[in-house]
Amino acid sequence: MALKSFLTTREKMIFELLVDNYSTEEIAEKFNISSKTIRNHISNVIQKLGVKGRSQAILELLKMNEIKLKIEDRW
């Protein structure tokens, strides 16, 4: 049986895009939803984690292996 993820599918997609340097507006456009809805998803994750902001949320999610950094071969 698979372990349940801490994040919803949408939350995970949003935070992976944040890590890839997308803005809130760009993410909203990509999902065809309002930037307010994106901010609500981000706020929900921040509350679930008990942290103070996006940067702390991203660090915690990386530590928890909920999201991953995409390292591109630049050479």
Secondary structure, DSSP 4 states (H G I P E B T S, - for coil): -PPPPSS-HHHHHHHHHHHTT--HHHHHHHHTS-HHHHHHHHHHHHHHHT-SSHHHHHHHHHHTTSS--------
